[in-house]
Amino acid sequence: MTPEQATSYLNSLLKAMLAKKASDLFISNDFPPSMKIDGKMTPVTQQRLNPVQTRALAQAAMNEKQRGEFEVEKECNFAINPEGIGRFRVNIFVQQGCVGMVLRTITTQIPKFDDLLLPPILKDVALTKRGLVILVGGTGSGKSTTLAALIDYRNENSFGHIITIEDPVEYVHKNKNCLVTHREVGTDTNNWFAALKNTLRQAPDVILIGEIRD
């Protein structure tokens, strides 16, 4: 599989993801490319991938910097936005000596607070000047979507500086009444610790940390 063929095939899988409203795409050795649709693992084809193909597809998703990081760390997280297709969160890893990859659809349209039927009290929480808010939930439960709606509500109904630190950046907020600064770990900053430390010197009113790992 040439790099051009890998890119073309990956793009066709991403288009199929959106058409089928799949949440995730799985690329793994000795298993067909598969999508999670309504929570069910669904093969795209019966043809199983081999190690050469899985590596080629992963390489097609990465840029040069990400390829270098992957070779050292054996892990890589980032987002891609293929022109005319959509935005996706990517995790590439090594399992049993072979490259694997999981891609998740990222909805580019930021949801409105009221459309999510969230508890009204969260509007007050979103506008609170001081405090710590921790949002927890299982995989795919809507944490990122809820956070995006809360940030958007604050962006529209207050004035100040909102800073997000994510790996990768999922929802990209436009500046409305607030200035929104997006920092992606591995791209805009080397690590979570450095980003958070320096954020305190950037006059933030709100700091969003995408996940707590350490």
C-alpha positions in Angstrom: 0.0 0.0 0.0 1.6 3.3 -1.2 1.2 6.5 0.9 -1.2 7.8 -1.7 -3.3 4.6 -1.6 -3.3 4.7 2.2 -4.4 8.3 2.3 -7.2 7.6 -0.2 -8.4 4.6 1.6 -8.4 6.3 5.0 -10.4 9.2 3.6 -12.9 6.8 2.1 -13.3 5.2 5.6 -13.8 8.6 7.2 -16.4 9.6 4.7 -18.2 6.3 5.4 -18.0 7.0 9.1 -19.9 10.2 8.7 -22.4 8.7 6.2 -23.2 5.9 8.7 -23.1 8.2 11.7 -20.5 6.0 13.3 -18.8 7.3 16.5 -15.4 5.4 16.1 -13.3 3.8 13.4 -10.9 0.9 14.4 -7.8 0.0 12.5 -6.1 -3.1 13.9 -3.9 -6.0 12.6 -5.7 -9.2 11.7 -9.1 -7.5 11.9 -11.2 -5.8 9.3 -11.6 -2.0 9.4 -14.6 -1.6 11.7 -16.9 1.2 12.9 -18.9 1.5 16.1 -22.4 2.3 15.1 -25.0 2.7 17.8 -22.6 1.1 20.2 -22.1 -2.0 18.0 -18.8 -3.0 16.4 -19.5 -3.2 12.6 -16.9 -4.4 10.1 -16.7 -2.3 6.9 -15.4 -5.3 4.9 -14.5 -8.9 5.5 -10.9 -8.3 4.4 -8.6 -8.4 7.4 -5.8 -5.8 7.6 -2.1 -6.9 7.9 0.7 -5.1 9.8 2.0 -3.3 6.7 -1.5 -1.9 6.0 -2.2 -0.8 9.5 1.1 1.0 9.7 0.5 2.7 6.3 -2.9 3.9 7.4 -1.5 5.3 10.6 1.3 7.0 8.8 -1.2 8.5 6.4 -3.0 10.2 9.4 0.2 11.7 10.9 2.4 14.6 9.9 6.2 14.4 10.2 6.3 15.7 13.8 3.7 13.2 14.9 5.5 10.3 13.1 8.7 11.3 15.1 6.8 11.4 18.4 5.1 8.0 17.6 8.4 6.3 16.9 9.8 7.4 20.3 6.7 7.2 22.5 4.8 4.3 20.8 1.7 6.5 21.3 0.3 9.6 19.6 -2.8 11.7 20.1 -4.0 14.4 17.8 -6.8 15.7 15.7 -7.1 15.7 11.9 -9.4 17.8 9.6 -9.2 16.3 6.1 -10.5 18.9 3.6 -14.1 18.5 2.7 -14.6 15.5 5.1 -14.7 16.5 8.8 -12.8 16.6 12.0 -11.6 13.5 13.9 -9.7 12.7 17.1 -6.9 10.2 16.5 -5.1 7.8 18.9 -2.3 5.7 17.4 -0.6 3.0 19.5 1.3 -0.3 19.4 -0.2 -3.6 20.3 1.6 -6.9 20.1 4.2 -5.3 18.0 1.7 -4.0 15.4 0.3 -0.5 14.9 -3.3 0.2 15.8 -5.4 3.3 15.4 -8.8 4.5 16.7 -10.4 7.6 15.2 -13.4 9.3 16.8 -15.8 11.8 15.0 -15.6 15.3 16.4 -18.7 17.4 15.7 -17.5 20.7 14.4 -20.7 22.6 15.3 -20.6 23.6 18.9 -23.9 22.6 20.6 -26.1 25.1 22.3 -26.7 24.8 26.0 -30.5 24.6 25.7 -30.4 22.0 22.9 -28.6 19.6 25.3 -31.4 19.9 27.9 -28.8 20.5 30.6 -29.9 21.5 34.1 -30.4 25.3 34.2 -28.2 25.6 37.3 -25.2 24.8 35.0 -25.7 28.3 33.4 -24.9 29.8 36.8 -21.9 27.4 37.1 -20.6 28.5 33.7 -20.6 32.1 34.7 -19.1 31.7 38.2 -16.0 33.8 38.7 -14.3 31.4 41.1 -14.3 27.7 41.8 -13.5 24.3 40.4 -15.8 22.3 38.2 -15.1 18.6 37.5 -17.1 16.9 34.8 -17.0 13.1 34.8 -18.6 10.3 32.9 -18.0 7.2 30.9 -16.5 7.0 27.4 -18.9 8.5 24.9 -21.2 9.9 27.6 -21.0 13.5 26.3 -18.3 15.1 28.5 -16.6 17.0 25.7 -20.0 18.0 24.2 -21.2 19.3 27.6 -17.9 21.2 28.2 -18.2 22.8 24.8 -21.7 24.0 25.5 -20.7 25.5 28.8 -17.7 27.3 27.3 -19.9 28.6 24.5 -22.5 29.9 27.0 -19.8 31.7 28.9 -18.3 33.0 25.7 -21.7 34.6 24.8 -22.7 35.8 28.2 -19.6 37.2 29.8 -16.4 39.1 29.0 -12.9 37.8 29.6 -10.2 35.3 28.6 -11.0 31.6 28.2 -8.0 29.2 27.8 -8.4 25.6 26.9 -5.7 22.9 27.2 -6.5 19.7 25.4 -5.0 16.7 23.7 -6.2 17.1 21.1 -8.3 20.3 20.7 -11.8 19.0 19.9 -14.2 22.0 19.5 -12.8 25.2 18.2 -14.6 28.2 19.6 -14.8 31.5 17.8 -14.1 34.7 19.8 -17.4 36.2 20.8 -17.6 38.4 23.9 -14.5 36.5 25.2 -11.1 35.8 23.8 -10.7 32.0 23.5 -7.2 30.6 23.4 -6.8 27.0 22.4 -3.6 25.1 23.3 -3.0 21.6 22.1 -0.6 19.5 24.0 2.2 18.3 21.8 1.5 21.0 19.2 1.2 24.3 21.0 2.9 23.2 24.2 5.2 20.3 25.2 3.2 19.0 28.1 0.2 19.5 30.4 2.3 20.8 33.3 4.1 23.5 31.2 0.8 24.6 29.7 -1.0 25.0 33.0 2.0 26.7 34.7 2.2 29.3 31.9 -1.6 29.7 31.6 -1.5 31.4 35.0 0.6 34.1 33.5 -1.8 34.7 30.6 -4.5 36.5 32.7 -7.2 33.8 32.4 -10.7 34.1 33.6 -11.5 30.4 32.8 -9.2 27.5 32.3 -10.5 24.3 30.7 -8.3 21.2 31.1 -9.5 18.5 28.7 -8.5 15.6 30.9 -6.7 14.8 34.1 -4.1 12.1 33.5 -1.5 12.5 36.2 
